[in-house]
């Protein structure tokens, strides 16, 4: 049998019993998976029914969609409901999420289970120091049959992209994600390629291991709407996890519970969540506080203001509200602001962290009194 290499597209000959194995390409030495190039008829899929708010008894259709996804992901990731909700906040806000924690706490599993809960395309990029930008975005390959260059799309052309251990990729490879994260498009050889909606990047990184890593620059950290940590499970949750994984991993049998059209609809409805003038002023006061704090050398940018507002809209919608309250802003700020702040060196010596500054600013900012009718 023959199949083209996933990287250089050169034919690879292999016996039929090696179908599905991962091998090293004899032409470009890249790791590739052997597959049958013959087209196969896809099995018919059962249509996914959208959860209508009227049938669920809610006033907003985002909440039942979010609840269905959360319950589905919780069958795989035990005891992390708040973190799952934060990833949905980023998804419904048309942003991206950065999962930062020690190895083995289900960062990758959370990203996989979230993508599998939605009937969309999913690609995974395992970041390594030898990863090239074209390995992410794609490249133009010369076709000797047509004597023309043909663009081969990279893994970035998926609706859900997992950038695993993103801090192990070089700055050049990390920069390949910037345009896609900010504008949902990819420019290759002077041609702009639009990405399908929803487009969602979940990146993971290990903050403990510094050997062979390239820390994300502030410009790229600012592209992530939220940054969160999963943390260790409780003894009860870890016991339940052992029981779930005894006969097999539940992620292997996870089925989609909503369609991509539902996610796009939720993203549009999040934009319609009302933000009162007093809440807008409250958000601006918090961001201004980050710029004026004595321990911060670089505070939140206007992008941080917009990110905090949009995240609060999504958080309110997930909780079934049609308007944003100051409590929504306070609840989502610890996931949106700290990774956008740079602490002064002398403050770092005193063990001051961006999380501490964010909490202090939120406590010190006067909460507005909302009118009875919004």
C-alpha positions in Angstrom: 0.0 0.0 0.0 1.0 3.6 -0.5 0.0 6.8 1.3 1.3 10.4 1.2 3.3 11.8 4.1 1.3 14.3 6.3 4.2 16.8 6.1 6.0 16.6 2.7 3.2 14.6 0.8 5.8 12.2 -0.7 4.5 8.6 -1.1 5.4 6.0 1.5 5.1 2.3 0.7 4.1 0.0 3.6 2.6 -3.5 4.1 -1.1 -3.6 4.9 -0.5 -4.9 8.4 1.2 -1.6 9.4 -2.0 0.4 8.6 -2.5 3.0 11.3 1.0 2.9 12.7 3.2 6.0 13.2 6.5 5.9 11.3 9.3 8.2 10.3 9.0 9.5 6.7 12.0 8.3 4.6 11.9 11.6 2.7 11.6 14.3 5.3 12.2 12.3 8.5 9.0 13.7 10.0 6.7 11.5 12.1 3.6 10.6 10.2 0.7 8.1 10.5 0.1 5.5 7.8 -3.5 5.5 6.5 -5.5 4.2 3.6 -5.8 7.0 1.0 -8.9 5.4 -0.5 -11.9 7.5 0.4 -14.4 5.8 2.7 -18.0 6.5 3.0 -18.6 8.2 6.4 -21.2 6.5 8.6 -24.3 8.6 9.1 -24.4 10.5 12.3 -27.3 11.1 14.5 -28.3 14.7 14.3 -27.6 16.7 17.5 -30.7 18.4 18.9 -30.3 22.0 20.1 -31.4 22.6 23.7 -34.1 25.3 23.4 -34.4 27.6 26.4 -38.2 27.4 26.3 -38.2 23.7 26.8 -35.6 23.9 29.6 -37.6 26.6 31.4 -34.8 29.2 31.2 -34.9 32.7 29.9 -31.6 32.4 28.0 -30.6 29.6 25.6 -26.8 29.9 26.5 -27.4 28.4 30.0 -28.9 25.0 29.0 -26.2 24.5 26.2 -23.5 25.2 28.7 -25.0 22.9 31.3 -25.2 20.1 28.8 -21.5 20.5 27.9 -20.4 20.8 31.5 -22.2 17.6 32.5 -20.7 15.7 29.6 -17.2 16.9 30.3 -17.6 16.1 34.0 -18.0 12.4 33.1 -14.2 12.6 32.2 -12.8 15.4 34.4 -14.0 14.9 37.9 -14.6 17.8 40.4 -13.5 20.7 38.1 -16.8 22.3 37.3 -15.6 25.9 37.8 -12.6 25.3 35.5 -14.8 23.8 32.9 -17.1 26.8 33.1 -14.1 29.1 32.6 -13.2 27.3 29.4 -16.7 27.7 28.2 -16.6 31.4 29.1 -13.6 31.7 26.7 -15.4 29.7 24.0 -18.6 31.7 24.2 -16.6 35.0 24.3 -14.8 34.0 21.0 -11.5 34.0 22.9 -9.0 31.4 23.8 -7.8 29.6 27.0 -4.4 28.9 28.6 -4.3 25.9 31.0 -1.2 26.3 33.2 -0.5 23.6 35.8 1.8 20.7 36.8 1.8 17.5 34.7 -0.9 14.9 35.2 -3.8 17.0 36.4 -5.9 16.4 33.2 -5.1 19.6 31.2 -5.0 17.8 27.9 -8.0 15.6 28.9 -10.1 18.7 29.6 -9.3 20.1 26.2 -10.1 16.8 24.4 -13.3 16.2 26.3 -14.5 19.8 25.6 -13.9 19.4 21.9 -15.5 16.0 21.8 -18.6 17.4 23.5 -19.1 19.7 20.5 -19.6 18.2 17.0 -16.7 20.1 15.4 -13.3 19.4 14.0 -10.4 18.9 16.4 -6.6 18.9 15.8 -3.8 18.6 18.3 -0.3 20.2 18.0 2.4 18.7 20.2 4.7 21.6 20.6 8.5 20.8 20.5 11.6 23.0 19.9 11.8 21.7 16.2 8.2 22.7 15.4 8.1 25.0 12.4 5.4 27.7 11.7 4.4 25.8 8.5 3.8 22.7 10.7 1.0 24.7 12.3 -0.5 26.9 9.6 0.2 24.7 6.6 2.4 25.2 3.5 2.3 25.4 -0.3 3.5 22.0 -1.8 4.5 21.7 -5.4 2.3 19.2 -7.3 4.3 17.7 -10.2 1.1 16.5 -11.9 -0.4 20.0 -12.2 3.0 21.8 -12.1 1.5 24.2 -9.6 1.8 24.9 -5.9 -1.1 23.7 -3.8 -1.8 24.9 -0.3 -2.0 22.0 2.3 -3.8 23.2 5.4 -2.2 22.6 8.7 -3.8 21.7 12.1 -4.7 25.4 12.6 -7.5 24.9 10.2 -9.7 23.1 12.8 -12.5 24.5 14.9 -10.9 23.2 18.1 -7.1 23.3 18.3 -5.1 21.9 21.3 -1.6 23.4 21.5 0.0 21.0 24.0 3.0 22.3 26.0 3.0 25.6 24.0 6.0 26.9 25.9 8.2 24.2 24.4 7.7 25.7 20.9 10.2 28.3 19.7 9.0 32.0 19.6 8.9 31.7 15.8 6.4 28.8 16.0 4.4 30.5 18.8 4.1 33.6 16.6 2.3 31.5 14.0 -0.7 31.4 16.4 -0.9 35.2 16.9 -2.8 36.2 13.7 -5.2 33.2 14.0 -6.0 34.0 17.7 -6.6 37.7 17.1 -8.3 37.8 13.7 -9.4 34.2 13.0 -7.4 34.0 9.8 -4.1 32.7 8.5 -1.9 34.5 5.9 0.3 32.2 3.8 2.3 33.3 0.7 0.3 36.5 0.6 -3.1 34.7 0.6 -5.5 35.2 3.5 -7.4 32.1 4.6 -10.4 32.6 6.8 -10.9 30.1 9.7 -14.2 28.4 10.3 -16.4 29.4 13.3 -16.1 28.6 16.1 -12.3 28.8 16.2 -11.0 28.0 19.7 -7.4 27.4 20.8 -6.7 25.7 24.1 -3.0 25.8 25.0 -1.4 24.0 27.9 1.9 24.6 29.6 3.8 23.3 32.6 5.0 26.3 34.8 7.4 24.1 36.9 9.7 22.7 34.2 11.9 25.5 32.7 14.5 23.3 30.9 14.0 23.5 27.1 11.1 26.0 27.3 10.4 29.4 25.8 8.2 31.5 28.0 5.3 33.1 26.2 5.8 36.8 25.6 3.4 39.4 27.1 1.9 40.1 23.6 0.9 36.5 23.2 -0.3 36.0 26.8 -2.6 39.0 26.2 -4.2 37.0 23.3 -5.6 34.4 25.8 -8.9 35.5 27.2 -8.5 33.4 30.4 -5.7 31.6 32.1 -6.6 28.9 34.7 -5.1 26.1 36.7 -6.8 22.8 37.5 -5.1 21.9 40.8 -5.0 18.5 42.5 -8.3 16.7 43.1 -9.6 16.0 46.6 -9.2 12.4 48.0 -12.9 11.7 47.2 -12.6 13.0 43.7 -9.4 11.0 43.1 -11.1 7.8 44.4 -14.0 8.4 42.0 -11.5 8.9 39.2 -9.9 5.6 39.9 -13.3 3.9 39.7 -14.1 5.6 36.4 -10.8 4.6 34.8 -10.8 1.0 36.0 -12.2 -0.6 32.8 -11.2 2.1 30.3 -10.9 5.8 29.8 -14.3 7.5 29.5 -13.0 10.0 27.0 -12.8 7.2 24.4 -16.6 6.9 24.4 -17.5 10.5 24.9 -20.1 11.7 22.4 -21.0 15.2 21.2 -24.0 16.7 22.9 -24.3 20.0 21.0 -23.5 21.0 17.4 -21.1 23.8 16.2 -24.1 25.8 15.1 -25.2 25.9 18.7 -21.9 27.3 19.8 -22.0 30.0 17.1 -25.5 30.9 18.2 -24.4 31.1 21.8 -21.5 33.4 20.9 -23.9 35.7 19.1 -26.3 35.7 22.1 -23.4 36.5 24.5 -22.9 39.8 22.6 -26.5 40.7 23.3 -26.2 40.4 27.1 -26.8 43.8 28.5 -24.1 45.8 30.2 -25.3 48.7 32.3 -23.4 52.0 32.3 -22.5 51.5 36.0 -21.1 48.1 35.2 -19.0 49.5 32.4 -17.7 52.2 34.7 -16.9 49.5 37.3 -14.8 47.5 34.7 -12.9 50.7 33.7 -12.2 51.5 37.4 -10.7 48.0 37.9 -8.5 48.3 34.8 -7.4 51.8 35.7 -6.5 50.4 39.2 -4.1 48.0 37.6 -2.4 50.8 35.7 -2.0 53.0 38.8 -1.0 50.3 41.3 2.5 50.9 42.8 3.5 47.2 42.4 2.6 47.0 38.7 4.9 48.3 35.9 2.5 47.4 33.1 -1.3 47.4 33.8 -4.2 46.1 31.8 -4.6 47.4 28.2 -7.8 48.4 26.4 -7.9 44.8 25.2 -8.0 43.7 28.8 -11.0 46.1 29.3 -12.9 44.5 26.4 -11.9 41.0 27.5 -13.1 41.5 31.0 -16.4 42.9 29.7 -17.0 40.1 27.2 -16.0 37.4 29.7 -18.5 38.9 32.2 -21.2 38.8 29.6 -20.5 35.1 28.9 -20.3 34.3 32.6 -23.7 35.9 33.2 -25.2 34.1 30.2 -24.0 30.7 31.4 -25.6 31.4 34.7 -28.9 32.2 32.9 -28.9 36.0 33.2 -29.7 38.5 30.4 -27.6 41.3 32.0 -24.2 41.6 33.7 -24.0 42.3 37.4 -20.8 43.5 39.3 -20.6 40.1 40.9 -20.1 38.6 37.5 -17.1 40.9 36.9 -15.6 40.1 40.3 -16.0 36.3 39.7 -14.3 36.3 36.3 -11.6 38.9 36.9 -9.1 36.5 38.6 -9.0 34.4 35.4 -8.8 37.4 32.9 -6.5 39.9 34.5 -3.4 38.4 36.3 -1.6 37.1 33.2 -1.9 40.6 31.6 -0.1 42.3 34.4 3.7 42.7 34.9 4.9 43.1 38.4 7.9 45.4 39.2 11.1 43.5 40.0 11.3 44.9 43.5 7.7 43.8 44.2 8.5 40.3 43.0 11.3 40.2 45.6 8.6 40.8 48.2 6.6 37.8 46.8 3.9 40.0 45.3 2.1 38.2 42.5 -0.3 39.5 39.8 -3.1 37.4 41.5 -2.5 39.3 44.8 -2.7 42.7 43.0 -5.9 41.7 41.2 -7.5 40.6 44.5 -6.4 43.8 46.2 -7.8 46.0 43.4 -11.1 44.2 43.3 -11.4 44.6 47.1 -10.5 48.3 46.9 -12.8 49.2 44.0 -16.2 50.5 45.1 -19.0 48.2 43.9 -21.8 50.2 42.1 -25.4 50.0 43.3 -27.5 48.7 40.5 -31.0 50.1 39.8 -34.0 47.9 40.6 -34.9 47.6 37.0 -32.3 46.8 34.3 
